[in-house]
Amino acid sequence: MFWGLVAVGAIGILLGLRVRAPALIVATAATVVVGAVAGGIASSFDWHRLLSILLLVVTLQCAYLLGLLLGVMWRRMPPEQ
């Protein structure tokens, strides 16, 4: 689970630096689908699986906001002379 959070966080930061909200919507949907498939479709859908998918989505979106903030700060930095 830890490496999943790290991977989703890195993807979120990269999305925030480069692309905007429509890509975040697609990435969120993909995270939900991959989280459900990784948990096993044949197994019963329990609260543990739902909370882990929710944690991945929240991590993705917070990392996106962090990447967006870093991108704005990067663009506003004055050039070195």
ZATIMI-101568 format. One record per atom (N, C-alpha, C, O): residue number from 0; residue in three letters; atom name; x negated, y negated, z. Coordinates in steps of 0.05 Angstrom, whole numbers, plus 32768, in hexadecimal, padded with zeros to 4 digits. Layout:
BEGIN
+-----+-----+------+------+------+------+
|   n | res | atom |    X |    Y |    Z |
+-----+-----+------+------+------+------+
| NUM | ALA |   CA |    X |    Y |    Z |
...
+-----+-----+------+------+------+------+
END
This chain:
BEGIN
+-----+-----+------+------+------+------+
|   n | res | atom |    X |    Y |    Z |
+-----+-----+------+------+------+------+
|   0 | MET |    N | 7FF0 | 8018 | 8000 |
|   0 | MET |   CA | 8000 | 8000 | 8000 |
|   0 | MET |    C | 7FEF | 7FE7 | 8000 |
|   0 | MET |    O | 7FF6 | 7FD3 | 7FF3 |
|   1 | PHE |    N | 7FD8 | 7FE8 | 800E |
|   1 | PHE |   CA | 7FC6 | 7FD1 | 8010 |
|   1 | PHE |    C | 7FBC | 7FC9 | 7FF4 |
|   1 | PHE |    O | 7FBC | 7FB1 | 7FED |
|   2 | TRP |    N | 7FB3 | 7FDC | 7FE4 |
|   2 | TRP |   CA | 7FA9 | 7FD6 | 7FCA |
|   2 | TRP |    C | 7FBF | 7FCC | 7FB7 |
|   2 | TRP |    O | 7FB9 | 7FBC | 7FA5 |
|   3 | GLY |    N | 7FD7 | 7FD5 | 7FBB |
|   3 | GLY |   CA | 7FED | 7FCB | 7FAC |
|   3 | GLY |    C | 7FF2 | 7FAE | 7FB2 |
|   3 | GLY |    O | 7FF7 | 7F9E | 7FA0 |
|   4 | LEU |    N | 7FF0 | 7FA6 | 7FCB |
|   4 | LEU |   CA | 7FF3 | 7F8A | 7FD3 |
|   4 | LEU |    C | 7FDD | 7F79 | 7FC7 |
|   4 | LEU |    O | 7FE1 | 7F62 | 7FBE |
|   5 | VAL |    N | 7FC4 | 7F84 | 7FC8 |
|   5 | VAL |   CA | 7FAE | 7F75 | 7FBD |
|   5 | VAL |    C | 7FB1 | 7F71 | 7F9F |
|   5 | VAL |    O | 7FAC | 7F5B | 7F94 |
|   6 | ALA |    N | 7FB9 | 7F86 | 7F91 |
|   6 | ALA |   CA | 7FBD | 7F84 | 7F74 |
|   6 | ALA |    C | 7FD3 | 7F71 | 7F6D |
|   6 | ALA |    O | 7FD0 | 7F61 | 7F5B |
|   7 | VAL |    N | 7FEA | 7F73 | 7F7B |
|   7 | VAL |   CA | 8000 | 7F61 | 7F76 |
|   7 | VAL |    C | 7FF8 | 7F44 | 7F7C |
|   7 | VAL |    O | 8000 | 7F31 | 7F6E |
|   8 | GLY |    N | 7FE9 | 7F40 | 7F91 |
|   8 | GLY |   CA | 7FE0 | 7F25 | 7F98 |
|   8 | GLY |    C | 7FCD | 7F19 | 7F83 |
|   8 | GLY |    O | 7FD0 | 7F02 | 7F7C |
|   9 | ALA |    N | 7FBB | 7F29 | 7F79 |
|   9 | ALA |   CA | 7FA9 | 7F20 | 7F64 |
|   9 | ALA |    C | 7FB9 | 7F19 | 7F4A |
|   9 | ALA |    O | 7FB3 | 7F05 | 7F3D |
|  10 | ILE |    N | 7FCC | 7F2A | 7F44 |
|  10 | ILE |   CA | 7FDD | 7F25 | 7F2C |
|  10 | ILE |    C | 7FEC | 7F0B | 7F30 |
|  10 | ILE |    O | 7FEF | 7EFB | 7F1D |
|  11 | GLY |    N | 7FF7 | 7F07 | 7F48 |
|  11 | GLY |   CA | 8006 | 7EEE | 7F4D |
|  11 | GLY |    C | 7FF5 | 7ED5 | 7F4B |
|  11 | GLY |    O | 7FFE | 7EC1 | 7F40 |
|  12 | ILE |    N | 7FDC | 7ED6 | 7F55 |
|  12 | ILE |   CA | 7FCA | 7EBF | 7F53 |
|  12 | ILE |    C | 7FC4 | 7EB9 | 7F36 |
|  12 | ILE |    O | 7FC4 | 7EA2 | 7F2D |
|  13 | LEU |    N | 7FBE | 7ECE | 7F27 |
|  13 | LEU |   CA | 7FB7 | 7ECA | 7F0A |
|  13 | LEU |    C | 7FCF | 7EC0 | 7EFB |
|  13 | LEU |    O | 7FCC | 7EAF | 7EE9 |
|  14 | LEU |    N | 7FE7 | 7EC9 | 7F01 |
|  14 | LEU |   CA | 7FFF | 7EBE | 7EF4 |
|  14 | LEU |    C | 8003 | 7EA1 | 7EFB |
|  14 | LEU |    O | 800A | 7E91 | 7EEA |
|  15 | GLY |    N | 7FFE | 7E99 | 7F14 |
|  15 | GLY |   CA | 8001 | 7E7E | 7F1C |
|  15 | GLY |    C | 7FED | 7E6B | 7F0F |
|  15 | GLY |    O | 7FF3 | 7E54 | 7F09 |
|  16 | LEU |    N | 7FD5 | 7E76 | 7F0A |
|  16 | LEU |   CA | 7FC0 | 7E65 | 7EFD |
|  16 | LEU |    C | 7FC6 | 7E61 | 7EDF |
|  16 | LEU |    O | 7FC0 | 7E4C | 7ED4 |
|  17 | ARG |    N | 7FD2 | 7E75 | 7ED2 |
|  17 | ARG |   CA | 7FD4 | 7E74 | 7EB5 |
|  17 | ARG |    C | 7FF0 | 7E6F | 7EAA |
|  17 | ARG |    O | 7FF3 | 7E5F | 7E97 |
|  18 | VAL |    N | 8004 | 7E7D | 7EB5 |
|  18 | VAL |   CA | 801E | 7E7C | 7EA9 |
|  18 | VAL |    C | 8033 | 7E72 | 7EBC |
|  18 | VAL |    O | 802C | 7E6D | 7ED4 |
|  19 | ARG |    N | 804B | 7E6E | 7EB3 |
|  19 | ARG |   CA | 805F | 7E62 | 7EC4 |
|  19 | ARG |    C | 8076 | 7E75 | 7ECB |
|  19 | ARG |    O | 8073 | 7E8D | 7EC8 |
|  20 | ALA |    N | 808C | 7E6B | 7ED4 |
|  20 | ALA |   CA | 80A1 | 7E7A | 7EE1 |
|  20 | ALA |    C | 80AD | 7E91 | 7ED1 |
|  20 | ALA |    O | 80B2 | 7EA6 | 7EDE |
|  21 | PRO |    N | 80B1 | 7E8F | 7EB7 |
|  21 | PRO |   CA | 80BC | 7EA7 | 7EA9 |
|  21 | PRO |    C | 80AB | 7EC0 | 7EAC |
|  21 | PRO |    O | 80B5 | 7ED6 | 7EAE |
|  22 | ALA |    N | 8091 | 7EBD | 7EAC |
|  22 | ALA |   CA | 807F | 7ED4 | 7EB0 |
|  22 | ALA |    C | 8081 | 7EDF | 7ECC |
|  22 | ALA |    O | 807E | 7EF7 | 7ED1 |
|  23 | LEU |    N | 8087 | 7ECD | 7EE0 |
|  23 | LEU |   CA | 808A | 7ED6 | 7EFB |
|  23 | LEU |    C | 80A4 | 7EE7 | 7EFE |
|  23 | LEU |    O | 80A4 | 7EFB | 7F0D |
|  24 | ILE |    N | 80B8 | 7EE0 | 7EF0 |
|  24 | ILE |   CA | 80D1 | 7EEF | 7EF0 |
|  24 | ILE |    C | 80CC | 7F0B | 7EE5 |
|  24 | ILE |    O | 80D5 | 7F1F | 7EF0 |
|  25 | VAL |    N | 80BE | 7F0D | 7ECF |
|  25 | VAL |   CA | 80B8 | 7F27 | 7EC3 |
|  25 | VAL |    C | 80A6 | 7F37 | 7ED5 |
|  25 | VAL |    O | 80AA | 7F4F | 7ED8 |
|  26 | ALA |    N | 8092 | 7F2A | 7EE1 |
|  26 | ALA |   CA | 8080 | 7F39 | 7EF3 |
|  26 | ALA |    C | 808F | 7F43 | 7F0C |
|  26 | ALA |    O | 8089 | 7F58 | 7F16 |
|  27 | THR |    N | 80A2 | 7F33 | 7F16 |
|  27 | THR |   CA | 80B2 | 7F3C | 7F2D |
|  27 | THR |    C | 80C2 | 7F54 | 7F26 |
|  27 | THR |    O | 80C4 | 7F67 | 7F35 |
|  28 | ALA |    N | 80CF | 7F54 | 7F0F |
|  28 | ALA |   CA | 80DF | 7F6B | 7F06 |
|  28 | ALA |    C | 80CD | 7F83 | 7F02 |
|  28 | ALA |    O | 80D5 | 7F99 | 7F0A |
|  29 | ALA |    N | 80B6 | 7F7F | 7EF7 |
|  29 | ALA |   CA | 80A3 | 7F96 | 7EF3 |
|  29 | ALA |    C | 809A | 7FA1 | 7F0E |
|  29 | ALA |    O | 8096 | 7FB9 | 7F10 |
|  30 | THR |    N | 8095 | 7F90 | 7F21 |
|  30 | THR |   CA | 808D | 7F99 | 7F3C |
|  30 | THR |    C | 80A3 | 7FAA | 7F49 |
|  30 | THR |    O | 809D | 7FBE | 7F55 |
|  31 | VAL |    N | 80BC | 7FA1 | 7F46 |
|  31 | VAL |   CA | 80D2 | 7FB1 | 7F51 |
|  31 | VAL |    C | 80D4 | 7FCC | 7F44 |
|  31 | VAL |    O | 80D8 | 7FE0 | 7F51 |
|  32 | VAL |    N | 80D2 | 7FCC | 7F2A |
|  32 | VAL |   CA | 80D4 | 7FE6 | 7F1B |
|  32 | VAL |    C | 80BD | 7FF8 | 7F22 |
|  32 | VAL |    O | 80C1 | 8010 | 7F27 |
|  33 | VAL |    N | 80A5 | 7FEE | 7F22 |
|  33 | VAL |   CA | 808D | 7FFF | 7F28 |
|  33 | VAL |    C | 808F | 8008 | 7F45 |
|  33 | VAL |    O | 8088 | 801F | 7F4B |
|  34 | GLY |    N | 8098 | 7FF7 | 7F58 |
|  34 | GLY |   CA | 809A | 7FFF | 7F74 |
|  34 | GLY |    C | 80AF | 8015 | 7F77 |
|  34 | GLY |    O | 80AB | 8028 | 7F87 |
|  35 | ALA |    N | 80C5 | 8014 | 7F68 |
|  35 | ALA |   CA | 80DA | 8029 | 7F6A |
|  35 | ALA |    C | 80D0 | 8043 | 7F5D |
|  35 | ALA |    O | 80D5 | 8058 | 7F68 |
|  36 | VAL |    N | 80C2 | 8041 | 7F47 |
|  36 | VAL |   CA | 80B8 | 8059 | 7F3A |
|  36 | VAL |    C | 80A2 | 8066 | 7F4A |
|  36 | VAL |    O | 80A0 | 807E | 7F4C |
|  37 | ALA |    N | 8090 | 8056 | 7F56 |
|  37 | ALA |   CA | 807A | 8060 | 7F66 |
|  37 | ALA |    C | 8085 | 806E | 7F7F |
|  37 | ALA |    O | 8079 | 8081 | 7F89 |
|  38 | GLY |    N | 809C | 8065 | 7F89 |
|  38 | GLY |   CA | 80A8 | 8072 | 7FA0 |
|  38 | GLY |    C | 80B6 | 808C | 7F99 |
|  38 | GLY |    O | 80BC | 809C | 7FAB |
|  39 | GLY |    N | 80BB | 8091 | 7F80 |
|  39 | GLY |   CA | 80C8 | 80A9 | 7F78 |
|  39 | GLY |    C | 80E6 | 80A5 | 7F74 |
|  39 | GLY |    O | 80F4 | 809F | 7F88 |
|  40 | ILE |    N | 80EF | 80A7 | 7F5C |
|  40 | ILE |   CA | 810B | 80A2 | 7F56 |
|  40 | ILE |    C | 811C | 80B9 | 7F61 |
|  40 | ILE |    O | 8133 | 80B5 | 7F6A |
|  41 | ALA |    N | 8111 | 80D1 | 7F62 |
|  41 | ALA |   CA | 8121 | 80E8 | 7F6B |
|  41 | ALA |    C | 8125 | 80E8 | 7F89 |
|  41 | ALA |    O | 8139 | 80F3 | 7F93 |
|  42 | SER |    N | 8113 | 80DB | 7F98 |
|  42 | SER |   CA | 8116 | 80DA | 7FB5 |
|  42 | SER |    C | 812B | 80C6 | 7FBC |
|  42 | SER |    O | 8133 | 80B4 | 7FAC |
|  43 | SER |    N | 8136 | 80C9 | 7FD4 |
|  43 | SER |   CA | 814A | 80B6 | 7FDD |
|  43 | SER |    C | 813E | 809A | 7FE1 |
|  43 | SER |    O | 8127 | 8097 | 7FE9 |
|  44 | PHE |    N | 814E | 8086 | 7FDB |
|  44 | PHE |   CA | 8145 | 806B | 7FDE |
|  44 | PHE |    C | 814A | 8062 | 7FFA |
|  44 | PHE |    O | 8161 | 805D | 8001 |
|  45 | ASP |    N | 8135 | 8060 | 800A |
|  45 | ASP |   CA | 8139 | 8059 | 8026 |
|  45 | ASP |    C | 8130 | 803C | 802C |
|  45 | ASP |    O | 8126 | 802E | 801A |
|  46 | TRP |    N | 8133 | 8034 | 8045 |
|  46 | TRP |   CA | 812C | 8018 | 804C |
|  46 | TRP |    C | 810E | 8013 | 804B |
|  46 | TRP |    O | 8106 | 7FFD | 8045 |
|  47 | HIS |    N | 80FF | 8028 | 8050 |
|  47 | HIS |   CA | 80E1 | 8025 | 804E |
|  47 | HIS |    C | 80D9 | 801D | 8032 |
|  47 | HIS |    O | 80C8 | 800B | 802E |
|  48 | ARG |    N | 80E4 | 802B | 801E |
|  48 | ARG |   CA | 80DE | 8025 | 8002 |
|  48 | ARG |    C | 80E7 | 8009 | 7FFA |
|  48 | ARG |    O | 80D9 | 7FFA | 7FED |
|  49 | LEU |    N | 80FF | 8001 | 8003 |
|  49 | LEU |   CA | 810A | 7FE7 | 7FFE |
|  49 | LEU |    C | 80F8 | 7FD1 | 800A |
|  49 | LEU |    O | 80F3 | 7FBD | 7FFD |
|  50 | LEU |    N | 80F0 | 7FD5 | 8023 |
|  50 | LEU |   CA | 80DE | 7FC1 | 8030 |
|  50 | LEU |    C | 80C3 | 7FBF | 8023 |
|  50 | LEU |    O | 80B7 | 7FA9 | 8021 |
|  51 | SER |    N | 80B8 | 7FD5 | 8019 |
|  51 | SER |   CA | 809E | 7FD4 | 800C |
|  51 | SER |    C | 80A0 | 7FC6 | 7FF1 |
|  51 | SER |    O | 808E | 7FB7 | 7FEA |
|  52 | ILE |    N | 80B6 | 7FCA | 7FE3 |
|  52 | ILE |   CA | 80BA | 7FBB | 7FC9 |
|  52 | ILE |    C | 80BE | 7F9E | 7FCF |
|  52 | ILE |    O | 80B3 | 7F8D | 7FC0 |
|  53 | LEU |    N | 80CD | 7F97 | 7FE4 |
|  53 | LEU |   CA | 80D1 | 7F7B | 7FEB |
|  53 | LEU |    C | 80B6 | 7F6E | 7FF3 |
|  53 | LEU |    O | 80B1 | 7F57 | 7FEC |
|  54 | LEU |    N | 80A6 | 7F7C | 8001 |
|  54 | LEU |   CA | 808B | 7F72 | 8009 |
|  54 | LEU |    C | 807A | 7F6D | 7FF0 |
|  54 | LEU |    O | 806C | 7F58 | 7FEF |
|  55 | LEU |    N | 807B | 7F7E | 7FDD |
|  55 | LEU |   CA | 806C | 7F7A | 7FC4 |
|  55 | LEU |    C | 8076 | 7F62 | 7FB5 |
|  55 | LEU |    O | 8066 | 7F52 | 7FAB |
|  56 | VAL |    N | 8090 | 7F5E | 7FB4 |
|  56 | VAL |   CA | 809B | 7F47 | 7FA6 |
|  56 | VAL |    C | 8095 | 7F2D | 7FB4 |
|  56 | VAL |    O | 808E | 7F19 | 7FA7 |
|  57 | VAL |    N | 8097 | 7F2D | 7FCE |
|  57 | VAL |   CA | 8090 | 7F14 | 7FDD |
|  57 | VAL |    C | 8072 | 7F0E | 7FDA |
|  57 | VAL |    O | 806B | 7EF7 | 7FD7 |
|  58 | THR |    N | 8061 | 7F22 | 7FDB |
|  58 | THR |   CA | 8045 | 7F1E | 7FD7 |
|  58 | THR |    C | 803F | 7F12 | 7FBB |
|  58 | THR |    O | 802F | 7F00 | 7FB8 |
|  59 | LEU |    N | 804C | 7F1D | 7FA7 |
|  59 | LEU |   CA | 8049 | 7F13 | 7F8B |
|  59 | LEU |    C | 8051 | 7EF6 | 7F89 |
|  59 | LEU |    O | 8042 | 7EE6 | 7F7E |
|  60 | GLN |    N | 8067 | 7EEF | 7F95 |
|  60 | GLN |   CA | 8071 | 7ED4 | 7F92 |
|  60 | GLN |    C | 8061 | 7EC0 | 7FA2 |
|  60 | GLN |    O | 805D | 7EA9 | 7F99 |
|  61 | CYS |    N | 8058 | 7EC8 | 7FBA |
|  61 | CYS |   CA | 8047 | 7EB6 | 7FCA |
|  61 | CYS |    C | 802C | 7EB2 | 7FBC |
|  61 | CYS |    O | 8021 | 7E9C | 7FBC |
|  62 | ALA |    N | 8021 | 7EC7 | 7FB1 |
|  62 | ALA |   CA | 8007 | 7EC5 | 7FA3 |
|  62 | ALA |    C | 800B | 7EB4 | 7F8A |
|  62 | ALA |    O | 7FF8 | 7EA5 | 7F82 |
|  63 | TYR |    N | 8022 | 7EB6 | 7F7C |
|  63 | TYR |   CA | 8027 | 7EA4 | 7F65 |
|  63 | TYR |    C | 8027 | 7E87 | 7F6E |
|  63 | TYR |    O | 801B | 7E76 | 7F60 |
|  64 | LEU |    N | 8034 | 7E81 | 7F84 |
|  64 | LEU |   CA | 8034 | 7E65 | 7F8E |
|  64 | LEU |    C | 8018 | 7E5C | 7F95 |
|  64 | LEU |    O | 8011 | 7E45 | 7F90 |
|  65 | LEU |    N | 8008 | 7E6D | 7FA1 |
|  65 | LEU |   CA | 7FEC | 7E67 | 7FA6 |
|  65 | LEU |    C | 7FDC | 7E62 | 7F8D |
|  65 | LEU |    O | 7FCD | 7E4E | 7F8B |
|  66 | GLY |    N | 7FE0 | 7E72 | 7F79 |
|  66 | GLY |   CA | 7FD3 | 7E6E | 7F5F |
|  66 | GLY |    C | 7FDC | 7E55 | 7F51 |
|  66 | GLY |    O | 7FCC | 7E47 | 7F45 |
|  67 | LEU |    N | 7FF6 | 7E4F | 7F54 |
|  67 | LEU |   CA | 8000 | 7E36 | 7F49 |
|  67 | LEU |    C | 7FF3 | 7E1E | 7F56 |
|  67 | LEU |    O | 7FEC | 7E0A | 7F49 |
|  68 | LEU |    N | 7FF1 | 7E1F | 7F70 |
|  68 | LEU |   CA | 7FE4 | 7E09 | 7F80 |
|  68 | LEU |    C | 7FC7 | 7E06 | 7F78 |
|  68 | LEU |    O | 7FBD | 7DF0 | 7F74 |
|  69 | LEU |    N | 7FB9 | 7E1C | 7F76 |
|  69 | LEU |   CA | 7F9C | 7E1B | 7F6E |
|  69 | LEU |    C | 7F99 | 7E11 | 7F51 |
|  69 | LEU |    O | 7F86 | 7E02 | 7F4C |
|  70 | GLY |    N | 7FAB | 7E18 | 7F3F |
|  70 | GLY |   CA | 7FAA | 7E0E | 7F24 |
|  70 | GLY |    C | 7FAF | 7DF0 | 7F22 |
|  70 | GLY |    O | 7FA1 | 7DE2 | 7F13 |
|  71 | VAL |    N | 7FC1 | 7DE6 | 7F32 |
|  71 | VAL |   CA | 7FC6 | 7DC9 | 7F33 |
|  71 | VAL |    C | 7FAF | 7DBA | 7F3E |
|  71 | VAL |    O | 7FA7 | 7DA5 | 7F34 |
|  72 | MET |    N | 7FA3 | 7DC5 | 7F54 |
|  72 | MET |   CA | 7F8C | 7DB8 | 7F60 |
|  72 | MET |    C | 7F74 | 7DB8 | 7F4C |
|  72 | MET |    O | 7F65 | 7DA5 | 7F4B |
|  73 | TRP |    N | 7F71 | 7DCE | 7F3E |
|  73 | TRP |   CA | 7F5B | 7DD0 | 7F2A |
|  73 | TRP |    C | 7F5D | 7DBC | 7F14 |
|  73 | TRP |    O | 7F4A | 7DAF | 7F0C |
|  74 | ARG |    N | 7F76 | 7DB8 | 7F0A |
|  74 | ARG |   CA | 7F7A | 7DA5 | 7EF5 |
|  74 | ARG |    C | 7F77 | 7D88 | 7EFD |
|  74 | ARG |    O | 7F71 | 7D76 | 7EED |
|  75 | ARG |    N | 7F7C | 7D82 | 7F17 |
|  75 | ARG |   CA | 7F7A | 7D67 | 7F20 |
|  75 | ARG |    C | 7F5F | 7D5F | 7F2B |
|  75 | ARG |    O | 7F5B | 7D48 | 7F32 |
|  76 | MET |    N | 7F4C | 7D71 | 7F2B |
|  76 | MET |   CA | 7F31 | 7D6A | 7F35 |
|  76 | MET |    C | 7F24 | 7D58 | 7F21 |
|  76 | MET |    O | 7F25 | 7D5C | 7F09 |
|  77 | PRO |    N | 7F17 | 7D42 | 7F2B |
|  77 | PRO |   CA | 7F09 | 7D31 | 7F18 |
|  77 | PRO |    C | 7EF1 | 7D3F | 7F0D |
|  77 | PRO |    O | 7EE4 | 7D4F | 7F1A |
|  78 | PRO |    N | 7EEA | 7D39 | 7EF3 |
|  78 | PRO |   CA | 7ED2 | 7D46 | 7EE8 |
|  78 | PRO |    C | 7EB8 | 7D3D | 7EF5 |
|  78 | PRO |    O | 7EB6 | 7D26 | 7EFE |
|  79 | GLU |    N | 7EA5 | 7D4F | 7EF7 |
|  79 | GLU |   CA | 7E8B | 7D49 | 7F02 |
|  79 | GLU |    C | 7E7C | 7D36 | 7EEF |
|  79 | GLU |    O | 7E7D | 7D39 | 7ED7 |
|  80 | GLN |    N | 7E6D | 7D24 | 7EFB |
|  80 | GLN |   CA | 7E5D | 7D11 | 7EEB |
|  80 | GLN |    C | 7E40 | 7D13 | 7EF2 |
|  80 | GLN |    O | 7E2F | 7D05 | 7EE6 |
+-----+-----+------+------+------+------+
END
